[in-house]
Amino acid sequence: MEPPSQLPSTEAAVTAIREIAREFELAVRVTDDIGADRSARRTAAGAFAVTDEDGSLPHEALVELSGSPGVEVELYSEGDARIAVDGVEFHDLPRDVVPGFLRSVYGGAAYVKGRFLPPGYWLVVPLPGGPDYRELVLSGPLLSPWLSRSVR
């Protein structure tokens, strides 16, 4: 049996992100999409349908955090998230890891690892007491200033 979710809803996740933004003194911009007709993943919803077949009202949100690095968090009603850090996208993250992920990024634990063969860079975000998330940096040989500062 799976443990209960720490962030059971999109709104709970947005509230947690706002708290982290206050902690690191970042500006936050939130765009909410509520209803099956507004949700990106509701292609099966009928024309002009607002609720899902079970009567629930899906809620998705796009959260943009200012500062360095620039971060976008897209929260889906299915319980997952997409986080982009200076253009490096992490897809299909569980919604519950979002606060720890952001704390690692803004707290200085995230780093970029370079490889000679095959050539490339990876953004690594270690979670406290959890797994490390790694994603290939697809910006070519040029890294953003924040990514450049984070190379180990």
DRENDO-1510 file (C-alpha; in Angstrom, 1 decimal, always signed):
<recs>
REC; n; res; u; v; w
REC; 1; MET; +0.0; +0.0; +0.0 .
REC; 2; GLU; +1.3; +3.4; -1.0 .
REC; 3; PRO; +1.7; +6.0; +1.8 .
REC; 4; PRO; -0.7; +8.9; +1.6 .
REC; 5; SER; +0.3; +11.9; -0.5 .
REC; 6; GLN; +1.9; +14.8; +1.3 .
REC; 7; LEU; +0.5; +17.1; -1.4 .
REC; 8; PRO; -3.0; +15.6; -2.2 .
REC; 9; SER; -4.0; +18.4; -4.5 .
REC; 10; THR; -2.6; +20.9; -7.0 .
REC; 11; GLU; -3.6; +23.7; -4.6 .
REC; 12; ALA; -1.6; +22.1; -1.8 .
REC; 13; ALA; +1.4; +22.0; -4.1 .
REC; 14; VAL; +1.0; +25.6; -5.1 .
REC; 15; THR; +0.8; +26.6; -1.4 .
REC; 16; ALA; +4.0; +24.7; -0.7 .
REC; 17; ILE; +5.8; +26.4; -3.6 .
REC; 18; ARG; +4.6; +29.8; -2.4 .
REC; 19; GLU; +6.2; +29.0; +1.1 .
REC; 20; ILE; +9.5; +28.1; -0.6 .
REC; 21; ALA; +9.4; +31.3; -2.6 .
REC; 22; ARG; +9.0; +33.3; +0.6 .
REC; 23; GLU; +11.8; +31.4; +2.2 .
REC; 24; PHE; +14.2; +32.2; -0.7 .
REC; 25; GLU; +12.7; +35.6; -1.4 .
REC; 26; LEU; +11.5; +34.8; -4.9 .
REC; 27; ALA; +8.6; +36.3; -6.8 .
REC; 28; VAL; +5.9; +33.9; -7.9 .
REC; 29; ARG; +3.4; +33.9; -10.7 .
REC; 30; VAL; +0.7; +31.3; -10.8 .
REC; 31; THR; -1.7; +30.5; -13.7 .
REC; 32; ASP; -4.5; +28.1; -12.9 .
REC; 33; ASP; -6.4; +26.0; -15.3 .
REC; 34; ILE; -9.5; +24.5; -13.7 .
REC; 35; GLY; -12.0; +22.3; -15.5 .
REC; 36; ALA; -11.7; +19.5; -18.1 .
REC; 37; ASP; -12.1; +22.1; -20.9 .
REC; 38; ARG; -9.0; +24.0; -19.7 .
REC; 39; SER; -6.8; +21.1; -18.6 .
REC; 40; ALA; -4.0; +20.1; -21.0 .
REC; 41; ARG; -4.4; +16.3; -20.5 .
REC; 42; ARG; -8.2; +16.1; -20.8 .
REC; 43; THR; -8.4; +15.2; -24.5 .
REC; 44; ALA; -11.1; +12.6; -23.8 .
REC; 45; ALA; -13.4; +15.1; -22.3 .
REC; 46; GLY; -16.4; +15.9; -24.4 .
REC; 47; ALA; -17.0; +19.2; -26.2 .
REC; 48; PHE; -17.8; +21.9; -23.6 .
REC; 49; ALA; -17.3; +19.5; -20.7 .
REC; 50; VAL; -16.1; +21.1; -17.5 .
REC; 51; THR; -15.9; +18.1; -15.2 .
REC; 52; ASP; -14.5; +14.6; -15.6 .
REC; 53; GLU; -16.8; +11.6; -16.1 .
REC; 54; ASP; -16.7; +11.0; -12.3 .
REC; 55; GLY; -17.9; +14.6; -11.6 .
REC; 56; SER; -14.5; +15.9; -10.4 .
REC; 57; LEU; -13.1; +19.2; -11.4 .
REC; 58; PRO; -9.5; +18.8; -12.6 .
REC; 59; HIS; -7.0; +21.5; -11.6 .
REC; 60; GLU; -3.7; +22.2; -13.2 .
REC; 61; ALA; -1.3; +25.1; -12.5 .
REC; 62; LEU; +1.8; +26.7; -14.0 .
REC; 63; VAL; +4.0; +28.3; -11.4 .
REC; 64; GLU; +6.9; +30.6; -12.5 .
REC; 65; LEU; +9.6; +31.5; -10.0 .
REC; 66; SER; +11.8; +34.5; -10.6 .
REC; 67; GLY; +15.5; +34.7; -9.8 .
REC; 68; SER; +18.5; +32.7; -10.7 .
REC; 69; PRO; +17.9; +30.0; -11.9 .
REC; 70; GLY; +14.6; +30.6; -13.6 .
REC; 71; VAL; +12.2; +27.8; -12.7 .
REC; 72; GLU; +8.8; +26.8; -14.1 .
REC; 73; VAL; +6.7; +24.2; -12.3 .
REC; 74; GLU; +3.7; +22.7; -14.2 .
REC; 75; LEU; +1.4; +20.7; -11.8 .
REC; 76; TYR; -1.1; +18.2; -13.2 .
REC; 77; SER; -4.2; +16.9; -11.6 .
REC; 78; GLU; -3.0; +13.3; -12.0 .
REC; 79; GLY; -0.4; +13.9; -9.2 .
REC; 80; ASP; +2.7; +14.5; -11.3 .
REC; 81; ALA; +4.7; +17.6; -12.3 .
REC; 82; ARG; +7.1; +19.0; -14.9 .
REC; 83; ILE; +9.9; +21.2; -13.6 .
REC; 84; ALA; +12.1; +23.3; -15.9 .
REC; 85; VAL; +15.3; +24.8; -14.4 .
REC; 86; ASP; +17.0; +27.3; -16.8 .
REC; 87; GLY; +15.5; +25.4; -19.7 .
REC; 88; VAL; +16.4; +21.9; -18.5 .
REC; 89; GLU; +13.1; +20.0; -18.2 .
REC; 90; PHE; +12.4; +17.2; -15.7 .
REC; 91; HIS; +9.2; +15.4; -16.8 .
REC; 92; ASP; +6.9; +13.1; -14.8 .
REC; 93; LEU; +8.1; +13.9; -11.3 .
REC; 94; PRO; +5.8; +12.9; -8.5 .
REC; 95; ARG; +4.0; +16.0; -7.1 .
REC; 96; ASP; +5.2; +15.2; -3.6 .
REC; 97; VAL; +8.9; +15.7; -4.6 .
REC; 98; VAL; +8.4; +19.3; -5.8 .
REC; 99; PRO; +9.2; +21.1; -2.5 .
REC; 100; GLY; +12.4; +19.1; -1.9 .
REC; 101; PHE; +13.4; +19.5; -5.6 .
REC; 102; LEU; +13.0; +23.3; -5.3 .
REC; 103; ARG; +14.9; +23.5; -2.0 .
REC; 104; SER; +17.8; +21.6; -3.6 .
REC; 105; VAL; +17.9; +23.9; -6.6 .
REC; 106; TYR; +17.6; +27.2; -4.6 .
REC; 107; GLY; +19.6; +25.8; -1.6 .
REC; 108; GLY; +22.7; +25.1; -3.7 .
REC; 109; ALA; +22.6; +21.3; -3.7 .
REC; 110; ALA; +21.8; +21.0; -7.4 .
REC; 111; TYR; +24.9; +20.8; -9.7 .
REC; 112; VAL; +25.9; +20.2; -13.3 .
REC; 113; LYS; +28.1; +17.3; -14.2 .
REC; 114; GLY; +30.2; +17.4; -17.4 .
REC; 115; ARG; +31.4; +14.4; -19.3 .
REC; 116; PHE; +34.2; +14.2; -21.8 .
REC; 117; LEU; +33.0; +11.1; -23.6 .
REC; 118; PRO; +30.3; +11.1; -24.7 .
REC; 119; PRO; +30.4; +14.9; -24.4 .
REC; 120; GLY; +27.6; +16.6; -22.6 .
REC; 121; TYR; +26.3; +18.0; -19.4 .
REC; 122; TRP; +23.8; +16.7; -16.9 .
REC; 123; LEU; +21.8; +18.7; -14.3 .
REC; 124; VAL; +21.7; +16.6; -11.1 .
REC; 125; VAL; +19.2; +17.5; -8.4 .
REC; 126; PRO; +19.7; +15.4; -5.2 .
REC; 127; LEU; +16.7; +15.2; -2.9 .
REC; 128; PRO; +17.3; +15.2; +0.8 .
REC; 129; GLY; +16.8; +11.6; +1.9 .
REC; 130; GLY; +15.6; +10.6; -1.6 .
REC; 131; PRO; +16.8; +9.9; -5.1 .
REC; 132; ASP; +18.9; +12.1; -7.4 .
REC; 133; TYR; +17.1; +13.4; -10.5 .
REC; 134; ARG; +19.3; +13.8; -13.6 .
REC; 135; GLU; +18.5; +15.3; -16.9 .
REC; 136; LEU; +20.6; +16.0; -20.0 .
REC; 137; VAL; +21.3; +19.7; -20.6 .
REC; 138; LEU; +20.4; +20.2; -24.3 .
REC; 139; SER; +21.7; +23.8; -24.7 .
REC; 140; GLY; +24.8; +22.6; -26.6 .
REC; 141; PRO; +28.2; +23.9; -25.5 .
REC; 142; LEU; +26.9; +27.1; -24.0 .
REC; 143; LEU; +25.4; +27.0; -20.5 .
REC; 144; SER; +23.4; +29.6; -18.8 .
REC; 145; PRO; +25.2; +31.6; -16.2 .
REC; 146; TRP; +23.6; +29.6; -13.3 .
REC; 147; LEU; +24.3; +26.3; -15.0 .
REC; 148; SER; +28.0; +27.4; -15.6 .
REC; 149; ARG; +28.4; +28.3; -11.9 .
REC; 150; SER; +27.0; +24.9; -10.9 .
REC; 151; VAL; +29.5; +22.7; -12.9 .
REC; 152; ARG; +31.4; +20.2; -10.7 .
</recs>
